[in-house]
Amino acid sequence: MKYVSTRGGMDPASFKDILLGGLAPDGGLTACESYPGIDAATLASWRTLSYAQLAFQVLKRFAPDFGDEALRGLIDKTYTEATYGTPEITPLTWLKPGLGLLHLSNGPTLAFKDMAMQLLGNLFEHVLAETGQQLNILGATSGDTGSAAEYAMRGKKGVRVFMLSPNGRMSAFQRAQMYGLHDENIYNIAANGVFDDCQDMVKAVSNDLDFKRRYAIGTVNSINWARVVAQVVYYFKGYFAATDSDGESVSFCVPSGNFGNVLAGHIARMMGLPIRRLIVATNENDVLAEFFESGRYRVRSSSETFLTSSPSMDISKASNFERFVFDLIGRDPQRLSQLWKDVDGKGQFDLGAEGARQCREQYGFMAGRSSHALRLATIRRSHKDYGYLMDPHTADGVQVAEQLLQGPDAAVLGKVVCLETALPIKFSDTIVEAIGSAPPIPERFAGLMELAQRYTVMPIRVDLLKRYIAERAPALA
Ligand SMILES: *Cc1c(COP(=O)(O)O)cnc(C)c1O
């Protein structure tokens, strides 16, 4: 199994080679040379596997260079009942017949990103120990996603995390979650600005290539290939949980932003998992819904990007989308490079109605969008009718799925499994708006709000951020 760049400018590399990196050197994304196929007999034999056993079967096909024994050890350490709260790791429940919910949000930060990030922490630690390297992860968060990285990397040898967050602009729960971490390798920096200021500081540091190299600065954003591939596992697990026999097929509905989660579904389908349809659910930021309906991919400017009540889906462009388009256009790196040149130059490309048809018929994609009003209504109605309180992102998915199930495509879809991407406690304000009361704090987190909080306040100044890092991370020659 070797990896190439979607834009054709990278020599074939191994999984370990690309594990710590971000973009490919030519500015493209890394992609496996071909998808490992799973035949019907193999698939049937996986039905009774535990989550960790299944993860091993899937991941060893993508990371043969890790060695079976090492990989199995890291996976067994990651996917435990202690970390995810249940022996199934990702249990499935039915809201009503034919409409399931796959619970991906029982990890330490109560969002699906833990599913992959927890494994990434263990993979990073292993590879860094082998090579004697260090890694300093620098990131910015508006509160939701940075914590997944911190909980994955806490206490990991060879890794430090420097995470910027906008001072005073996160919810009490988010602050408690991040600033309550006291591990020595976790540095919370509360910057006196908004999220964009934090992100600009990170970019400025990363663009200083000499500093970046000297201090081994890295990231763990959603284009990391290991994150994508770790997410493939729960599509298999969800399929088995939703079906009784091997001949069946199901559809998945995925609340989407950067296209990382649903890309994993696409990969599972390419491997041979019987997925009928992959439904891409967006919020008001509907770049992806527009593409799957029309074939036109039009990225948004920041003034056209809305701040919504499902904030983790507020994207102006979908950073993992290039990997799917690579498959869609027959893996032609020249053509792909041209399309992304058009995105950079003209802000868009258009594959037309034929492109949209191919997405649907060959790759099983469908799409729909939600809105603030629909999100609130779905939270309220699900709470009342199904007795289940869901977070705003999950509600976007459930809303889109129910919409499609009432339309002419119901027969094509069959059973639909919606992915739960976060728990409601993380988005308490919206829940109060929807049902008039706050969601309960899960028992496991009862003590969190009382923890002492540790963070450093910093003005928006790149020089101070660099100095802060330099004082804490050893410099290379
Ligand atoms: C990140 C995130 C999403 C979007 O997932 P993508 O992989 O970016 O498409 C949806 N919901 C929640 C809660 C998230 O944190």
The ligand as an SDF file (V2000), in Angstrom:
LIG
                    3D

 15 15  0  0  0  0  0  0  0  0999 V2000
  -16.1620   18.3650   12.5960 C   0  0  0  0  0  0  0  0  0  0  0  0
  -17.6110   18.2210   12.8330 C   0  0  0  0  0  0  0  0  0  0  0  0
  -18.5300   18.0160   11.7720 C   0  0  0  0  0  0  0  0  0  0  0  0
  -18.1110   18.0360   10.3200 C   0  0  0  0  0  0  0  0  0  0  0  0
  -17.3090   16.9420    9.9630 O   0  0  0  0  0  0  0  0  0  0  0  0
  -16.3920   16.9970    8.6580 P   0  0  0  0  0  0  0  0  0  0  0  0
  -15.5290   15.8010    8.7380 O   0  0  0  0  0  0  0  0  0  0  0  0
  -15.6160   18.2810    8.7360 O   0  0  0  0  0  0  0  0  0  0  0  0
  -17.3000   16.9660    7.4730 O   0  0  0  0  0  0  0  0  0  0  0  0
  -19.8580   17.8120   12.0910 C   0  0  0  0  0  0  0  0  0  0  0  0
  -20.2820   17.8360   13.3680 N   0  0  0  0  0  0  0  0  0  0  0  0
  -19.4380   18.0390   14.4100 C   0  0  0  0  0  0  0  0  0  0  0  0
  -19.9770   18.0660   15.7770 C   0  0  0  0  0  0  0  0  0  0  0  0
  -18.0800   18.2330   14.1780 C   0  0  0  0  0  0  0  0  0  0  0  0
  -17.2420   18.4370   15.2080 O   0  0  0  0  0  0  0  0  0  0  0  0
  1  2  1  0
  2  3  1  0
  2 14  2  0
  3  4  1  0
  3 10  2  0
  4  5  1  0
  5  6  1  0
  6  7  2  0
  6  8  1  0
  6  9  1  0
 10 11  1  0
 11 12  2  0
 12 13  1  0
 12 14  1  0
 14 15  1  0
M  END
$$$$
